Amino acid sequence: MKPTNKTYQLYCQFCHYKKTFDGDDSKSLSLSKSSDIQAGIPRYDSENKAIEQPPMKRGKPKSKCPNCGRVIFVTRYNEPKQDKPS
């Protein structure tokens, strides 16, 4: 089985900066810290008389644009799938 080639893209909508790279040179990025996001609303469990907190999920990785300094999102692209012969 062939290993998948993971590529990442940075795109700034403000200044139209675009960079496509693989995960090897990710140390040169200035990633911003982000807090966890609540996945749902808290629910009251009447049996235990307690509030159940929903699980937290990680936010998207964010980076700073090297040109203008605004926050941009890192998008991951996988290798395109090949069509099956008919």
C-alpha positions in Angstrom: 0.0 0.0 0.0 1.3 3.4 -1.0 1.7 6.0 1.8 -0.5 9.0 1.4 1.1 12.4 0.7 -0.3 14.9 3.1 -0.1 18.5 1.9 -1.2 21.6 3.8 -2.2 25.0 2.5 -2.1 28.5 3.9 -4.3 31.1 2.2 -5.0 34.6 3.4 -8.2 36.1 2.0 -7.1 39.7 2.9 -3.7 39.9 1.0 -4.1 36.7 -1.1 -1.0 35.1 0.3 -0.9 31.4 -0.6 1.6 28.7 0.4 1.3 24.9 -0.1 3.7 22.7 1.8 4.1 19.3 3.4 4.2 18.7 7.1 8.1 18.8 7.3 8.5 22.5 7.4 5.7 23.3 9.9 8.2 24.5 12.5 8.6 27.8 10.4 4.9 28.6 11.0 3.9 30.8 13.9 0.9 28.8 15.2 -1.6 30.6 17.4 -2.8 29.0 20.6 -6.5 28.3 20.7 -8.7 27.0 23.4 -11.0 24.0 23.3 -14.5 24.4 21.9 -17.6 23.0 23.6 -19.2 20.3 21.4 -22.7 20.6 22.8 -24.9 22.0 25.5 -24.7 20.9 29.2 -27.5 18.5 30.2 -29.1 17.9 33.6 -29.2 14.3 34.7 -32.3 14.1 37.0 -31.3 10.6 38.2 -27.9 11.7 39.6 -29.0 15.3 40.2 -25.9 16.5 38.4 -25.0 18.5 35.3 -23.3 16.5 32.6 -20.7 18.5 30.6 -20.4 17.7 26.9 -16.9 16.6 25.6 -14.6 19.4 24.3 -13.1 19.3 20.9 -10.0 21.0 19.5 -10.3 24.0 17.2 -8.7 24.4 13.8 -5.0 25.2 13.8 -4.4 28.9 13.1 -1.3 30.7 11.9 -0.2 34.2 11.2 0.1 35.5 7.7 3.7 36.4 6.9 2.6 39.3 4.7 -0.1 41.1 6.7 -0.1 39.4 10.1 -3.8 38.4 10.2 -4.9 35.0 11.5 -5.3 32.4 8.8 -6.4 28.7 9.0 -4.2 25.8 8.0 -6.1 23.5 5.6 -5.0 19.9 5.0 -5.3 18.1 1.6 -4.9 14.4 1.1 -3.8 12.7 -2.1 -6.6 12.7 -4.7 -8.4 9.4 -5.0 -8.1 7.5 -8.3 -11.1 6.5 -10.3 -11.9 2.8 -10.3 -11.7 1.2 -13.8 -15.1 0.1 -15.1 
